[in-house]
Amino acid sequence: SVLRRALDKIAEIKSLLEERRIAAKIAGIYSEAEPPRKTMRRGVLMTLLQQSAMTLPLWIGKPGEKPPPLCGAVPAAGDYVAKPGDKVAARVKALEGDEQWILAEVVSYSHAANKYEVDDIDEEGKERHTLSRRRIIPLPQWKTNPETDPEALFHKDQLVLALYPQTTCFYRALIHAPPQRPQDDYSVLFEDTSYADGYSPPLNVAQRYVVACKETKKK
């Protein structure tokens, strides 16, 4: 219970910082520490994404308590609406007309239109997309502890969307091995036609950036 209280306090502090950041973004004010994202160097953005994955809180349930929606592989509830500032996987049209899943940040949601406005995390302020709910997958809000809640993890050979290392795009992948300890990443095999068996060698992807794949068949 002490651990839970500490985690709640950390979550509260993080949410206050996030609220301030969003308020400043709306007002068009940027602090010295966080200049407009579009001037951010790629390496800095990648480090921030890594930190965000590492500091994702670990779900600590009471004995017999089931992990909630958005904990590890547990999907969001059907009526769930992501809040401004939440990170999501968003399906957008690429320049060549193809579709791709990108890492994005929610700007707003319109209940009337049933649509989200999201910013591409890679070019904040430049690329804004208006997308229907089915084109958005909320990212996990808690890490799962494999030692206590293994059922809330994706299993070996399960098809997922995972953030390709050092990019801001999600691609289809198979789970090679789920995490063994709370701080571990997933080991995944990305679909890749340049390899004989159609998959890349195993790559590590943090729990925060692995979500259920909505597409069943290949285009």
C-alpha positions, 0 to 999 in steps of 0.5 A: 500500500505504501508503494501504491501511494508513492506511485499515485503521488508520482502519477499526480505530479506527472499529470500536473506537469503534463497539464502545464505543458498542454496549457503552455502549448495551447497558449503558444508559450514554450519554456526554455527547457522545452522549445517548440518540438519541431526544432527538437533534434531527432536524438533528443526526441528518441531519448524522450520517448525512451524516458517516457517508456522507462517511467511508465508506472508499474501496475501494482494490484491488491491480491486477486485484483485484475489489471485494469484496461490500458495495463500492458496488453489489456485494451481500452474499454469500448467507450474510452476516450483518450485525453489531450496530451495522451500518446496514441498509435494513429493510422494516417495517410502517408505522402505516397497515399499509403497508410501507416501507424504513427506515434501521435499526441491527442489534441482534442476529441469531438463527441459530436463528430466522433473524431480525434485531432492529433499531432504527429509526435515527430513534427509537432505543430506541423502535422495535425490529423483529424481521425475517426476513433477506429484509427486511434489505439491508446497506448498502455498507461501502466506496465504489467508485472510479468511475475504477478500478472502474466495474463496482461501481456501479449504472448509469444507469436501474437501479432502486434503493432510495435514502435520500430526502434529509433523511429516514430512509426508502428509496424506489424510484428510477432512477439518473439518473447514477452518480458520476464521482469517488470523492467524488461522489454518485449522481444519482437520480430518485425515483418520484413520482406528483405529476410528469407522468412519474412521477419527481422531478427529479434528487436527489443521494444518497450511495453509502452510501445506495443499494442494489439494489431487491428488489421487482420489481413495484409493489403 
